[in-house]
Amino acid sequence: MLYEVGKRIMDIFGAILGIILFSPLMVLGAILVKVFSFEGPVFADIPLRSGKNGEPFEMYKFRSMHHGAHEKMLADPHLSKIYRENNYKLDNDPRWHRAGMFLRKSSIDEMPQFFNVLKGEMSIVGPRAYFPFELKERSEEFPETKPYIEKLLTIKPGLTGPWQVSGRSKIGFVERTRMDAAYASKRSLLYDLMIILRTPFALLSGKGAY
């Protein structure tokens, strides 16, 4: 109980501080999206993510892809096959607009998620916010991940977490869910603080960011 109260206070304080500190970068992100991909919304038009207890929610991200690119990719059998086989990513992704790589590498695209934290849909630290179809398809491919998925869905997803500071997209699905489940089991305010302090170094290195 004390942990939950302390974590929520940390989330609210961190979200407000993040919004204030990074508001110039968020303004820049919004401008870049409209300059390089005027058609479509500023925020990414992507499927809902799985929150605590699997509850779907809209995760805010600046749009690094052309409007409607995700649906067009899924309609292409060749690209959608590569997308699923490559950990739900595409190398040299043709869906990105000209500023998309910069937004991804700098993690500016992720900054609007401070508003998700403020709303209580996410935490500053937590597991990855997975797509529901990703969890379904990958758990069928890797049955050993089912107990990991059940565990990680017991808490809110996070802006950062153990996998984000340990390689991000370079970590495979099985190891990622194992790390997220381990975090859900041993989480504490001190552990959260340690992950928060490691996050800037992971962002600056750009390791696994795309």
BELJO-V169807 format. One line per field, one symbol per residue. ss: DSSP state (a for helix, b for strand, c for the rest). phi: phi as a letter, one per 40 degrees, with the letter a starting at -180 (. if undefined). psi: psi as a letter, one per 30 degrees, with the letter a starting at -180 (. if undefined). A space follows every 10 residues. Layout:
ss: ???
phi: ???
psi: ???
This chain:
ss: caaaaaaaaa aaaaaaaaaa aaaaaaaaaa aaaaaacccc ccbcccccbb caaacbbccc cbccbcccaa aaaaacaaaa aaaaaccccc cccccbccca aaaaaacaaa ccaaaaaaac ccbbbcbccc baaaaaaaaa acaaaaaaaa aaccccbbbb cccccccaaa ccaaaaaaaa aaaaaaccaa aaaaaaaaaa aaaaaccccc
phi: .ccccccccc cccccccccc cbdccccddc ccccccacch cccccbccbc cdggccaccc acccbcdgcc ccccccdccc ccdccbggab cfdccccccc ccccccgccc cccdcccccg cbbcbicccc cdcccccccc cbdccdcccd ccccbccbcb accccbhfcc cccccccccc cccccbdacc cdcccccccd cccccgcgca
psi: eeeeeeeeee eeeeeeeeee egeeeeeeee eeeeefiekl lelkillllk akggkkljkk kkjfllkgee eeeffjeeee eeeefhhhlk khjffklffe eeeeefgeff effeeeeefg fllekalkjl kefeeeeefe eifffeeeee effflkllel aeeeggfbff kleeeeeeee eeefegklee eeeeeeffee eeeefgkgj.
